[in-house]
Amino acid sequence: MNIADYYGENTFSIRTMRDYLSEETYKSLHETISKRKPLDPCIADEIASAMKTWAQEKGASHYTHWFQPLTDATAEKHDSFISPDGEGGVSLEFSGKELIKGEPDASSFPSGGLRATFEARGYTGWDPTSPAFIIETENGATLCIPSVFCGYHGEALDKKTPLLRSIDALANQIERLAGLFGIEGDKRPYATLGSEQEYFLVDKEFYKTRLDLLQTGRTLFGRSPAKHQQMDDHYFGAIKVRVMNFMQDLDKELWRLGIPAKTRHNEVCPAQFEVAPVFEEINLAVDHNMVSMDVMKRVAEQHGFVCLLHEKPFAGVNGSGKHNNWSVVGPDGKNWLSPGENPRDNAVFLTVITALIAAVDEHSDVLRASVATAGNDHRLGANEAPPAIISIFLGDELSKIILGLDGEDSTDSAEESLKTIEVGVSSLPPLPRDTTDRNRTSPFAFTGNKFEFRAVGSNQSCAGPNVVLNTIVAEALDNISTALEQGVEKGGEFNEILQGILSEMIKEHKRVLFNGDNYTEEWVREAEKRGLPNLKDTPSALKAIVAEKTIAMFEKYKVLTERELASRYEVYREKYEQTIGIEASCASVMAHTMIAPAALEYQGMLSDRIVAAAEADVGDLKEARTVLAEVNKHTESLLKSVRTLDEKIREEAGTRELLENMNELRESADELEALLPDDMWGLPSYAKMMFISNCI
């Protein structure tokens, strides 16, 4: 079947709406979607009826307000369309009121103190800017309506509400700047997002025997195989048939949902892969990524796989991220992060780049906090991921231009002196579309016409990092626009004022620019000299959420209140602690019930064999006794470590102590894995999960 024939067939898209709505209602709803105009409540009943008719034709018996609570997951409560007719039958109904607002029980969702446990009432509200969609199973289908989720007094209990607020804050500042530049257009400005999703596939049968994967999403024990990713032969390699079958079905399901999956390939580590979409408006892109993760898990199961989205499911090899490619489109419909062909467009480009530099430098701590999770702590700073120090990569050519705004030398003494760039007077030197090479070590890299925030974790919602990114850029653009307005009011010349503003901002914030290798110790020392924060773990990073300057910024742009920020700090901190606690308990159980019994059994078997061999006087048993001694040493170490871990769990020790004890326990277990026969070890090895999974 032609892809175009079924693309978006399970989405109540703008194209679908034309066939189900009156012309007047369609135009009104389209204005709401494209220009963010308030929804006319008078058309809600017609939209609900049309949506119900379409959904029924797709086999849907239920609908749900699909929302994103503070759990990095999605949530849904299904209600059927049926309504008893009083005569023993039913009619199928769905009103505008039911479409616009729902009331799920909110008592068990994390709120961080925004509401008491006994205050169960929470509200979902339809987000018309993100199209409803159908999720199918073998026995039927459900109409999913993307929604916000808030408390009784309007407090944001979800990820989507602050994202929508941040989108408005950014759009307002872009429109303001456009007016100052004399840029006209009838489009509502917006940010775009392309999220590259990395993931692992393991065979379901292996997965079911790994209690750690079942309960925590990552392997708490496991010795690296002799061969894993050292040869780089898996990256972009030929895709195995079993995996290709999964990928082809995944693409079809995503396309049917109107999700523009574009790229698929093998990633660095065996059993690791990536899927990436075409860029979309940021709210829709976030929703599509959340749907994609659910679809990936469902399709994987159909192929006998389990899709692992943990940031570090296997120690010692590549982890999984979600590269957050962000850009901004002005009211003229142009990508403002693309170099222009005339002085004005170039001036806009330089202004937005400068705003981003100032924003990231000023708020690198809260940007780091937005990607702080227990899972991501295992990945950030490792060989495949950016470090916890937030810096910006521009590439040599663009760095020279940016640093040349005030004619100063760059922060890298090896670079040549720079010529002054005069915005609005001279155009930029001719630049190819991709003005930079890629720097995989940089957490925030300019890649031609967008910025790639590489620190987002594979399992995370993109909403949080983009709430931060939208808001800090809005603040920087606000500062630039205010300074421009004040300068013009005093009679200054626009280009000269802009030149001075950008020059001062670069002087103040250029410390965040770094084009080198972010993995080196030299950079860590250099970053410390520059005064850049190095928030190495989640507990230290999360504190930025409730810092005074963070609160002031989010409240100023009406994105998050102080109470909403405090709630998120509590939710994320508690989630981190609970995650470590669950992992520690799971490690203890596995050590007691799986690893120690296998080690003791092998120890006993070796002892019996050595005794029997000695009685038979077969000769020197020195090496055999050495093996027994090794097994005994690591078994004793394992038993000691698990006893200590159990004590720490009972004492409710801090997460740092638990992690240290878990690492000690793992060292002993991984040494034993190398000594015990495969059939006695019991747990499928890394080699099996990475290599055999994709060939079965």
Secondary structure as UniProt FT lines:
FT   HELIX           3..6
FT   TURN            7..10
FT   HELIX           14..20
FT   HELIX           23..35
FT   HELIX           41..43
FT   HELIX           44..57
FT   TURN            58..59
FT   STRAND          60..67
FT   TURN            70..71
FT   STRAND          78..80
FT   STRAND          82..84
FT   STRAND          90..92
FT   HELIX           96..100
FT   STRAND          101..102
FT   TURN            107..108
FT   TURN            112..113
FT   TURN            117..118
FT   STRAND          123..126
FT   TURN            128..129
FT   STRAND          133..137
FT   TURN            138..139
FT   STRAND          140..150
FT   TURN            152..153
FT   HELIX           160..181
FT   STRAND          190..203
FT   HELIX           204..208
FT   HELIX           211..216
FT   TURN            230..231
FT   TURN            235..236
FT   HELIX           241..256
FT   TURN            257..258
FT   STRAND          261..266
FT   TURN            270..271
FT   STRAND          272..277
FT   STRAND          280..281
FT   HELIX           282..302
FT   TURN            303..304
FT   STRAND          305..308
FT   TURN            315..316
FT   STRAND          321..329
FT   TURN            331..332
FT   TURN            336..337
FT   HELIX           343..362
FT   HELIX           364..369
FT   TURN            370..371
FT   HELIX           374..377
FT   TURN            378..381
FT   TURN            383..384
FT   STRAND          392..393
FT   HELIX           396..403
FT   TURN            404..407
FT   TURN            413..414
FT   TURN            423..425
FT   TURN            440..441
FT   STRAND          444..446
FT   STRAND          451..453
FT   TURN            454..455
FT   TURN            458..459
FT   HELIX           463..489
FT   TURN            490..491
FT   HELIX           494..509
FT   HELIX           510..512
FT   TURN            518..519
FT   HELIX           521..530
FT   HELIX           538..542
FT   HELIX           543..546
FT   HELIX           548..556
FT   TURN            557..558
FT   HELIX           562..590
FT   HELIX           591..595
FT   HELIX           596..615
FT   TURN            616..617
FT   HELIX           622..650
FT   TURN            651..652
FT   HELIX           655..675
FT   HELIX           678..681
FT   HELIX           686..687
FT   HELIX           688..692
FT   TURN            693..695
//
